Amino acid sequence: MILLFPLVFSMVADLPPERIEGLNPLIEAIATCNDPAIQSDLLRGTLQAIEGRRRMAMPTTWTDAYAKLARSPNVEVRDTSTKLSLIFGDPAAFTSLRSLAANASAPKASRIDAIETLAHARDDGLAPVLQRLLSDRAVRPAALRGLAATDHPETSALILKAYSSLTIEEKADAIGTLAARPGSALALLSSIERGSIPKGEIPAAALQALASHGDVRVKAALAKVLGVVRPTSDEKKSTIARLKTELAPGVLSDADRTHGRLLFSKTCASCHTLFDAGGKVGPELTGSQRANLDYVLSNVVDPGAVVAKDFQVSVFVTTDGRVVSGIVKREDDRSVAVQTANELVVIPKPEIESRRATPDSMMPEGLLNGLRKDDVRDLIGYLAGPSQVPLPVEARP
């Protein structure tokens, strides 16, 4: 039996689509076999050989074979034969899996697997099923993710309606799905502009997805609502991946958050407010996705990848030759107030010789480079914490 899987895989993978009927002897052998282990091995080899083809004509012997295999006492035989049925476009398999996904009495794992299988198969009838499951907490994350594989006109409105009731993890799934297609991306950006979804809740991956759309409407809305988004370099992606491994949940749970607050006060507090302490140059951090390690590392390692419109640097040259670089905090007919790294500079408009908006962030790169591993752990642990902690005794005023 050990040799059956590679043998079947090789045979089926080399079979051209126009020779699909060549599968009939194999299907008959699988259906008439009385050993579930051999059936499972043969089915897995067949599935792996053809699963790269999203649709394939149904062999003439499959309908009768599937009717028997779907009743097998072996769960792997049932599941694998159903996945093959989806590739063959068998309506009975689609109907069965939709029913399973919607069945609140069925095991959670089975329902999630059904949703993921149907989403992979791009089931045309899946969207209404998943839309109804947005109120089912047991499978809601899978439903939110699965909706990204569909393109239904009502999906955006339904996800946005449910958004405020979602968990942090579910919100990330919701935003990922909304960011996946131009129409829903525009709905997402409109909600952000209205304030229905805070800008700080948008994961870096979703921002990169938004920036990758070729749709000119999405590009214009993204620039208007969120500002500049550029790809993260491979080198910085590698750094983020390394830090994510080093900062596994078990490591962060040992963080000295008191020491982390001290590090924050030295490296971040001049610009950022956290728990009502710190500066106002950069974004407020208290309500952001501080517990999302991907979000934190993306912003710390590559602060220029996503620069919100309100925090892009502008460069002013005054009539007496001074260069002022910072964030425009307010502006009226008479003057412009510019927050530099260390002061608020008010420039009368008659004294402005030139001004230029840049896509840059004021946050420096390499913030973590000079820190020891334990320091990085403590700083990130403090950032992710639910509440304020005291400074170390020696650092208190």
Summary of the structure (lengths in Angstrom):
residues: 397
radius of gyration: 27.5
end to end distance: 73.9
largest distance: 91.8
contacts: 1201
relative contact order: 0.07
helix: 56%
strand: 10%
